[in-house]
Amino acid sequence: MIRRKWPAAGVGVLLAALTAGLAFPSAAVAGEPTGQDAPQVDLVLDVSGSMRTRDIDGQSRMAAAKQAFNEVLDATPEEVELGIRTLGADYPGDDKKEGCKDTAQLYPVGPLDRTEAKTAVATLNPTGWTPIGPALLKAAGDFKDGNGSKRIVLISDGEDTCAPLDPCEVAREIAAKGIGLTIDTLGLVPNAKLSRQLSCIAEATGGTYTSVQHQDELTDRVNELVDRAAEPVVTPVATEGAASCAKAPTLESGLYTDREEFGQQRWYRVDVLPGQELRASVSVAADRAVNPDYGVLLRAVTVHNREIVRGEAAGTGRTDVLSTGLRYPKPERDDDDGDKPAAETVCLAVTNSFSPGSGVKTTPGLPLELTIDVVEGPDGSSDVASFGLGRGWWLLGTLVLAGFLAGLVWGWLSRWRFAVWRTS
């Protein structure tokens, strides 16, 4: 039985290889990684009173965080500019107004002096409130201008105590600025409410949330996030779609971000020459509570509002991100008179059917990410996949021929074995 499964597995690998050309389009023009400026990381540490609790490998949460920070500082790549911000480290009183101002830059974002940074961390003692929202607002201003990656790593053991300033709303406002700032969050307590809040903060900016309960897990995760900041990344270009195709921005190949209100339609324009193929995809994220049953529609239409092709996706509340895409190959002109062919303007319309939950703010709009790729289209003798086998009948013919030859060989071997058996 195992031998009979091998050909199927081989076909699967072949199909994956043949379609690789479709899965990985050519490099984008807009939003490419530049690598000109140093990546920047701001570690934001909760130093509130609850960090005294001794439940991480027999030591306090603060002690575990300090040890993790020392190891992270030793392992930080030379090219990364790193800073440290605290929240709840200085005010021990009961005045909420004062407690919610308690955030400070312990070590400025810049070239790392490991000894100085470790000395600053060693002075920390669990003290006050948990002003996550105010700390994130301040942390967003800690970074220098530049096109390098910017990342906040927030480590906390409790929920924000400075309502009504919602840290999730703060994260959405940071994302809406289009500055390419990512917030990753780590929770030191397996608490459902804390998990929801930290997850919401991370998802609003395209970051990640991780729950850690051991010191080595904390060290490994923070190291991983700092290293990730040093990797070349594609920074999306902020754009603003219009209410109609006539007023829409013209986009080149690249990665773009926008914000779309609930139930809104956003328009963009792309120029496509004869012989080229437009490939577009869009993702819309529900970064706040929404009602179940929603969808995303991406349409390519002409300037005269004739639909060319569409892609759509639907959700039922099980996922926070919906994605869909489309392809439009524009044929070559038959009457090639030597003149430069005129480009066709294709209008892309993005529509969503998300609806907000009860009491949920509708502004800013939902995060939208749009990928545009204009590539050379397939010619008449081959397809965009490799070696002309992208068309199904070529692959089918190849498999039929291979099966026929294998059958002939097997039949000849069977007759030969039978003849040998009779003579013996």
Secondary structure, DSSP 8 states (H G I E B T S, - for coil): -HHHHHHHHHHHHHHHHHTHHHHS----SBT-----S--EEEEEEE-SGGGG-EEETTEEHHHHHHHHHHHHHHH--TT-EEEEEEESSS--SS-HHHHTT-EEEEEEEES--HHHHHHHHHT----S---HHHHHHHHTTSS-SSSS-EEEEEEESS---STTS-HHHHHHHHHHTTS-EEEEEEESS--HHHHHHHHHHHHHTT--EEE--SHHHHHHHHHHHHHHHHS-----EE---BSSGGG--B--SEEEEEEE-TT-EEEEEEEE-TTEEEEEEEEEE--S-B-S-EEEEEEEE-TT--EEEEEEEEE-SS-SEEEEEEEEE----S---SS----EEEEEEEEE---B-TT----S-EEEEEEEEEEE---SS--SSGGG--SHHHHHHHHHHHHHHHHHHHHHHHHHHHHHHHH-
